[in-house]
Amino acid sequence: MLSSVLRSKRAVRVNIEIMRTFVRLRRMLQANAELTKTLGRVLGRPTFVPVPAVALRIAFGEVADALLASTRMRPERLLETGYRFRYPELEEALRHVLGRPA
């Protein structure tokens, strides 16, 4: 009896972890879709599919890892100190890096 209860609790924990993984994956895909859409807008090109990670790494080098690694980062401590980013929005930053004025 006890072993079946423990197995069921373990199964619940495993299922919860699987669901969390899917949520993280979904967020990453949404972030990649947003990046792709914004990059297409900056370059003036249509975007139908997300940009492959390899292409981003070729274009941006190590910076691509930061683009691919996270969804919504907010540097709370920096913002609390009054720090202001030169390019707080993705599109502004991409336009600057790629030399594409608005």
C-alpha positions in Angstrom: 0.0 0.0 0.0 2.7 2.5 1.0 4.8 1.7 -2.0 1.9 2.4 -4.4 1.3 5.7 -2.6 4.9 6.7 -2.9 4.9 5.7 -6.6 1.9 7.8 -7.2 3.4 10.8 -5.5 6.5 10.3 -7.6 4.4 10.0 -10.7 2.7 13.3 -9.8 6.1 15.0 -9.3 7.3 13.7 -12.6 4.2 14.9 -14.4 4.5 18.3 -12.8 8.1 18.6 -14.0 7.1 17.5 -17.5 4.4 20.2 -17.6 6.9 22.8 -16.3 9.3 21.8 -19.1 6.6 22.2 -21.7 5.7 25.6 -20.4 9.4 26.7 -20.5 9.7 25.3 -24.1 6.6 27.2 -25.1 8.0 30.4 -23.7 11.2 29.9 -25.5 9.4 29.3 -28.8 7.3 32.4 -28.3 10.5 34.5 -27.6 12.1 33.1 -30.8 9.0 33.9 -32.8 9.0 37.5 -31.4 12.7 37.8 -32.2 12.2 36.5 -35.7 9.3 38.9 -36.3 11.2 41.9 -35.0 14.4 41.0 -37.0 12.3 40.6 -40.1 10.8 44.0 -39.6 14.2 45.6 -39.0 15.6 44.0 -42.1 12.5 44.7 -44.2 12.0 41.1 -45.0 9.1 38.7 -44.5 9.3 36.2 -41.8 7.5 32.9 -42.1 9.5 30.6 -39.9 11.6 31.2 -36.8 15.3 31.9 -37.3 17.4 28.8 -36.7 19.7 29.1 -33.7 22.7 28.3 -35.9 21.9 31.3 -38.1 21.7 33.6 -35.1 25.0 32.3 -33.8 26.7 33.0 -37.2 25.2 36.5 -37.4 25.6 37.6 -33.7 28.3 35.3 -32.3 28.2 34.9 -28.5 25.4 37.5 -28.2 23.1 35.0 -29.9 23.3 32.8 -26.7 21.8 35.6 -24.7 19.0 36.1 -27.3 18.2 32.4 -27.4 18.6 31.6 -23.7 15.8 33.5 -22.1 12.3 34.8 -22.7 11.5 37.8 -20.5 14.4 39.0 -18.5 14.0 42.1 -16.3 17.2 43.4 -14.7 15.3 44.6 -11.6 18.4 45.6 -9.6 19.8 47.7 -12.4 16.4 49.4 -13.0 16.1 50.0 -9.2 19.4 51.9 -9.2 18.0 54.2 -12.0 20.1 52.7 -14.8 18.7 53.4 -18.2 19.5 51.3 -21.2 20.5 53.0 -24.4 18.2 50.7 -26.4 15.6 49.3 -24.0 13.5 47.7 -26.8 14.6 44.8 -29.0 13.8 46.6 -32.2 15.9 49.6 -31.3 18.8 47.4 -30.3 18.6 45.4 -33.5 18.4 48.6 -35.6 21.5 49.9 -33.9 23.5 46.7 -34.2 22.5 46.2 -37.8 22.9 49.8 -38.8 19.2 50.1 -39.9 17.7 53.5 -38.9 14.0 53.6 -38.2 
